Amino acid sequence: MTSVREARPDLGVVVVTHYHRILEQLNPDVVHLLVDGRVVTSGGPELALLIEREGYEAWR
């Protein structure tokens, strides 16, 4: 079975979630953190793990 990433490398998908478990299934390349409708930081999947572990307070 071909993955979507292999079949459509030019395809971009935006997913907005508060749940890390969804990101575990999607395996994102880039994670953006939005606070009050603005991107306050970006990173790789490790950013989602940091937010899960430490919360959002550092960016408020």
VEXDREN-2710 file (C-alpha; in Angstrom, 1 decimal):
% VEXDREN-2710
k/r/px/py/pz
1/MET/0.0/0.0/0.0
2/THR/1.4/3.4/-1.0
3/SER/1.2/6.1/1.7
4/VAL/-0.3/9.5/0.9
5/ARG/3.1/11.1/1.4
6/GLU/4.6/8.8/-1.3
7/ALA/1.8/9.1/-3.7
8/ARG/1.4/12.9/-3.3
9/PRO/4.6/14.5/-2.1
10/ASP/3.3/17.9/-3.2
11/LEU/0.2/17.7/-1.0
12/GLY/0.0/19.9/2.1
13/VAL/-2.4/19.3/4.9
14/VAL/-3.3/21.5/7.8
15/VAL/-4.7/19.9/11.0
16/VAL/-5.6/21.9/14.0
17/THR/-5.7/19.9/17.2
18/HIS/-5.1/20.1/21.0
19/TYR/-4.4/16.3/21.1
20/HIS/-0.9/14.9/20.7
21/ARG/-2.3/11.4/20.1
22/ILE/-3.7/12.7/16.7
23/LEU/-0.2/13.8/15.8
24/GLU/1.2/10.4/16.7
25/GLN/-1.0/9.0/13.9
26/LEU/-0.2/11.7/11.3
27/ASN/3.6/12.0/11.9
28/PRO/3.9/15.7/10.9
29/ASP/6.9/17.3/9.4
30/VAL/6.2/20.7/10.9
31/VAL/4.3/21.7/14.0
32/HIS/3.1/25.3/14.6
33/LEU/1.9/26.6/17.9
34/LEU/-0.9/29.2/17.7
35/VAL/-1.8/31.4/20.7
36/ASP/-4.6/33.9/20.2
37/GLY/-4.7/33.2/16.5
38/ARG/-1.0/33.8/15.9
39/VAL/1.9/31.4/15.3
40/VAL/4.2/31.9/18.2
41/THR/6.7/29.2/17.5
42/SER/7.3/26.4/15.0
43/GLY/9.3/23.2/15.0
44/GLY/9.3/19.5/14.3
45/PRO/7.4/16.8/16.0
46/GLU/9.5/17.3/19.1
47/LEU/7.7/20.6/19.7
48/ALA/4.4/18.7/20.1
49/LEU/6.0/16.5/22.6
50/LEU/7.4/19.5/24.5
51/ILE/4.0/21.1/24.6
52/GLU/2.4/17.9/25.8
53/ARG/4.9/17.6/28.6
54/GLU/5.2/21.2/29.7
55/GLY/1.9/22.8/28.6
56/TYR/1.3/26.1/26.8
57/GLU/2.1/28.6/29.5
58/ALA/5.7/29.4/28.3
59/TRP/4.2/30.9/25.1
60/ARG/1.3/32.9/26.6
END
